[in-house]
Amino acid sequence: MSKKRVVVLGPSPRFLSGISYYTLRLSNALTDHFLVTSLLFRYMLPKRLFPGWKRVGTDLTSLEFCKSVRVRELLDWYNPLTWIRASHEFRNVDVIILEWWTSSVAHMYLALLLLNITKKPVMIEFHEVVDPLEFSVGPIRVYARVMGRLIRRMACRYVTHSEHDRQLIASHYRIPENKIGVIPHGLYDQYPILDREDSKSSLIADGCFIFLFFGLIRPYKGVIHLIHAFEMLPDEIREHSLLYIVGEAWEDHASLDAVSKSPAQDRIRLLNKYASDDEIPLYFSAANALVLPYTRASQSGVAHIGISYGLPIIASQVGGLAESLSGYDGTTFVQTGDENALSHAMEHAFSLGSKKYQVPVDLKWESVAKKYEVEISSIFNGVKT
């Protein structure tokens, strides 16, 4: 039986983000089951509107598409001719998979689906129900709601990364639950694991227990709670620990101010930048525990890096993140915003020393690809998964 042909729509590494990585890893994983084309955004939006605009187009990742993936980096935010050219890719495919995480590209998605004149079936994979920044701005919120409704009506199947998000999306967007499949977020396990002590030496952190926060610094990431929780640690723990906050600050100025005013400032190392793939192994290999104090979350690509390193993870029990981490033995959950509980969990992590945990099999990409095969098969044979 010949393989079905699939096209995956998402951002290219030019506007590097977790969704860029996900689009690439998913495309590569699906090649064992399908003939895959990755149709990518070359210019996702006007450069200056992207919070990390200074790094757009820079070479920050060594991850590459498999040679068996047909890569087409065509789509420009401002150029309808590229949308028409890209829509030609739909003529010779069986299924279109659309990665949804922001309404900033909604006009391109809508145009492409209107140009889907052969009516190839469309699956939408939700990474977010709604972006927090978009939701906070009235006109953008209305735009996202209207455009999103039009796009969702053109799909026949939907995918989320947790049962929590499945129910949330069904309720929020009025999509029948039997049309929504649940597929776990695959691991970001492409990074080498380095010697921990050598990594600490490279960071000039010899002998220190490292608590790591990694990723974009935004208000809903709860970094300010992490700073306060670190300050609350007993002196004998804090004096032998370092809190590393590594990530590009977008709109969370309060957390940056909290670091500069913290009484534990000498034990906090803030690296306000987008870390390249070459730097990620250093921070995660040196870390003793990963802390994700989010106030809201559907998923976290950072968590899936931490799992691949076997790190203890302290995470808020919130949204789909709680469900996705529940199968990982190294997770300690705390209530959102509870700085006392967060500090106690950090104290417990310190007592574990250098403990590491096993990676759950169902989060590996070969398992994710098999689940996708079932979801795509359901489109053609009418089976509800």
Phi, psi and omega in degrees: 000129183287151180288143173285155183257128185236138172244131180251122179260127178188183182281147175277168177295352179301314173259074192293130178202179177300328180288328175299312178299317183297315180302317180293311182295320178296315179302314180296318182294325184287346183295341177288342185238339186221165167270119194247133168243132174257115181257111195244156174278119177279314173236100190288327177194166178308130190309317185290345178274350179274123185305328179261040190298333183294338181258000181301129178087353179280156184272094185250353182228143176260357181290138184229156173290147174298152179297335181280351176273128176275112185260126179232099179265092193238327197281128176245135183306322191253003190237098180301334179297326178289331178292318179296316180297318181293324182297339177296337179293342182283342188295328186245032177238167179257329183217141175251125177251120184251120177277122183245123177212344182205149178274000180295340179250013186298322182296325177290317178300315181298315179299317181297319181288328174292330178275000177282068190290339177272002174056045176292141183298143184242132170248137175249126176257116183272123171259337176219146170285310174207139178290134183301320180292318178297320183293335184277349182248115188311301182300322179291323179297317179295315179301313181298321182293314182292311182295319179299320180297317180297317181293316183297329179294341182269358180262155177247349183210149184225153181226137171234175182257002179201159176295325177302311181291328177301313180291322180295315181292321177300318181286313185293321185251003178056048176256131178303133184299331181287356175261001184245120176263157179245120177231124181301151174289125180292158180288148167263079187254026184275359186262141177290148176262118184265168175295130185296313183292323176296321179294319177297320179298320179297330179270004185055050182228033182304133175077000182263145170276125185254119168269128184243127161251132183223139177125178180303136180265104181228157186307321184285354178282349173072023182299324181297326176292323179296318179299314180294321179296322178295321178297332183276353179297148175304146184306319184292339175273312183298325182290344178248018182231161171227140173257114177261123174245107187240111179170163181275122179280124177264278183243013184263075180284335181297321180292322178296319178294322181296325177294313184294335182258000187290138174292345178256022185306326183289347179252007180245130177242108181261120176244092184279083180196163174273115184284134178283168178299330179291334183269333185304313181301327180296312183291317183284330177288325180283333187292146172260336179205143176256133182241126182235084186272039187301147174267344172204152179187143168267308178212176176214114174297327179298319178301323183282343167286314180302319179297318181296337176268358179070022185283147164299137181236127174255120188222149173293141179275081188221138171053210180291342179297318180298319180291316185291332180268353184294336179272003180255118186297340183275005184270134168243123181264144173228158178287144182304128175078000181274095186290329177295313180295322179296318179295319178296321179294323177293322177297319178295318179300321178300322182291340180280343179070244186249032183294142177232161188232160180281150179275128177297135184296323186289352177265357178283150190295331178294327176289319178299315181297321179294322178293323176295323178299320178295316180298316181291323177299326182295334178294323187266335182251000174077008180280133178269120183267000000 
